[in-house]
């Protein structure tokens, strides 16, 4: 599918997943301290019901719509529900090896080398590597499909995208830190808790968390959750309870720690093996503080994003949205309207392009002739992008916006640094016409790095 210009679907096409029957309902929570999640045995029992409900009708259309391999979402009932949330929130996958890294002005780079080093992706022996923190943006509009990452990363990316992010022009460093911690909460609870409930594994790893260990035997057991036999479910039930209990404990301890941080303005780390969300949020802060407090970030958010839909300008409001998203995952009937979701995908593409255009201007000296020329060249496209981004209702056509962006980039490119101009369009969306030539060049670069590695190996033979 050409995600930039999706194939036409009938307006009455939907995808539906049943809500929870064993866990009650989410209710109308109005206070952060009131968020409750079910007990582990209720979660496991509800997953059994979903497993016994059979294959969701039309699920293949959802994965095509998200531009991703559906087998990464069908191993467990909760991952399938994450996929449906991806459709509801307009998520769209871009390929890691087909996108260009953002060319960041020096003033916007990480505060410390440990937080991200250069911030640039590099090919190493056929693998495109990126720094840990600086390669990920809570405000990133597209979901990253990295073929070198295990399958759990795909639902993880969707939950980050569905969660939105916190931003305020007057935010403190501590608020930015807490916003990053909240953004990571549900993706981690899902990965190590809900996504392990009835996930097939090898005998050695049943009931265990693998963290950074990759097990081919576990991967070989992979199958859609609706294909599990009764005997397989009985074998997995004890492990399912273990993972559900971990999910409950992790959510409750992290959620309460975040509320204490919100109340006190001081860090409250939760001591546990491997998963130190407070330390990770600090790393993200050091990697992104210069970027998220820059002119380009503010100009982009205020012109191209919708408050309380794409982002939240108070920590309290953002925490409330994360809690409600969790309840939606646990309880709600999930219905994807493909026509509306396609518009949200177009908004995400437009927003990502707009961010790159704003960032390009920041490479130039403020008030310079070059800066004025670039702003004038980009403005016709930015105006059309703004129209798409500010509309929460489907528009007639997105094709004209793509053409306007291409024309504006051609006009502006002579005033921009060469590397900036060459990489602006590289979103990594497979099938997007305007970046096909760039994608071929990226593939060639990756192949060359692989062949060079082989040449080096042969030299020692």
Secondary structure, DSSP 8 states (H G I E B T S, - for coil): --GGG-----TT-EEEE---SSS-------SGGG-----HHHHHHHHHHHHHT-S-TTHHHHHHHHTS-GGGTSSSHHHHHHHHHHHHTT--EEEGGGB------GGGS-SSGGGTTT---EEETTEEE--TTTT--TT--SEEE-TTS-THHHHHHHHHHHH-EE--TT--HHHHHHHHHHHHHHHHHHHHTGGGTT----GGGTT---TT---HHHHHT---GGG--HHHHHHHHHHHHHHHHHHHHHHHHHHHHHHHHHHHSS------SS--HHHHHHHHHHHHHHHHTSHHHHHHHHHH--BTTTEESSHHHHHHHHHHHHHHHHH--EEEEHHHHHHHHHHHHHHHHHHHHHHHHTTS-TT-HHHHHHHHHHHHHHHHHHHHHH-SS--S-SHHHHHHHHHHHHHHGGGS-HHHHHHTT-B--TT-GGGHHHHHHHHHHHHHHHHHHHHHHHHT-
